[in-house]
């Protein structure tokens, strides 16, 4: 009899959960159709009241294709307003995010530094610029924008380290939608900086960009600390957090001079272990250790994506051109790129898979480097597509070569 009662209770709880999810989906659809957030929130408060991190994680925000940048900004801000004050706090006996060096602790330190920059410098300087667009006020805002560009490290660690692990648990909302807002913030900082560097009296345009940054940085901090980080802390294992902490140095930190090393109460992972096995190839035999060292000593960066678009390997040389973390292994290449450039990646892969192309080259200026990026379709002896090889090299030193240097000299 107790088993029947328990089954009925479980069925009732499942039905209630499904009903709440349907209500949440309806609410998000109403927001997308243009309903006022005040009206939708009144319905949300009546029917839902408080929402859990698990419910937010399960919620699909719907297809955002074809939606404009301005509509996306507005819609995501409506989502934030809807959830403010309504998220149930997760009670945890152990709070690793309060330990110095833990990735979430570091993210929060960066958020406090961003808030300080916004409140003590950016907002006061913007207020003065509104009164007078003098050279001094222009320079102060430009200096603030240069500092704010450091936010890219914060966003990049989130996108390349936190998001992949959430995807492993079937949580995709932050990957697509939060990344888009990150890109909007990046773009506005760069746009404001460019306008200030080449100031031609476009005062209102500068004000609009910086006001957007001030608003959205605050909103993003709220989303991270009330939705994303609790969601990640609830799902990721300690081993995964250790890997994230270990790989964070590869990308760097935002507005922080140094970050403590996180030392959880456990035995550290053996990150140096590698099989002593050997691989026999057509033109020789190498141990796995020798093969890894050879690939890492090449003066180029190599990444291999398999036939299903999953990242399987990248070389790890001393001077990588673009930051790459081990969290990308096992992740689809589409989710390793900003949403606005995914269509380019998919078009290239489709050309390789269909046989229309075997190679594609790009070259770009990147900081002090001139980067040559080559993509090769990898095919077997039967011309069957098995993946794509990305080959990246800084060719600035090669372009600077003159004359000759023979081996005897």
Number of C-alpha atoms within 10 A of each C-alpha: 6 7 8 9 10 11 12 12 12 12 12 12 12 12 12 12 13 13 12 16 18 13 16 21 16 13 20 21 14 15 21 21 10 11 13 12 19 12 11 18 20 13 14 20 14 10 12 15 15 15 18 14 20 14 15 19 19 13 17 15 19 11 7 12 7 8 12 10 12 9 14 19 17 14 19 19 18 19 18 15 15 21 19 12 12 15 17 12 13 13 7 9 6 7 10 18 17 13 16 16 20 21 28 25 19 25 23 17 18 19 23 14 15 22 17 12 16 20 13 11 15 23 17 14 20 21 12 16 21 15 9 13 16 12 11 13 19 23 16 20 24 21 15 20 22 13 15 21 18 17 20 18 17 21 21 18 25 24 21 24 25 23 25 24 21 20 15 13 12 11 21 19 20 22 21 17 16 20 21 19 20 20 16 19 25 18 15 19 25 17 17 22 24 14 18 23 12 10 15 8 11 12 16 10 13 25 16 12 19 23 16 16 23 18 13 18 20 14 15 19 19 15 19 20 15 19 21 24 21 17 20 21 17 13 16 15 11 13 13 15 22 17 17 23 21 16 18 20 13 15 19 18 22 24 20 12 6 11 16 10 13 18 14 15 6 8 7 10 10 7 8 5 8 10 8 9 9 13 10 9 8 5 6 7 12 15 14 15 14 13 14 14 14 13 16 18 15 14 14 21 24 21 17 22 24 18 17 10 20 20 23 17 16 21 19 21 17 11 12 17 16 12 14 20 20 19 19 21 18 16 19 17 20 17 20 20 16 15 15 11 10 14 12 12 13 14 11 18 21 13 15 22 20 10 14 10 14 17 16 14 12 10 14 11 11 11 8 8 14 17 19 17 18 16 21 18 23 20 17 9 6 6 9 13 18 16 22 25 19 19 17 22 19 22 15 14 9 9 9 7 9 7 4 7 8 5 5 4 5
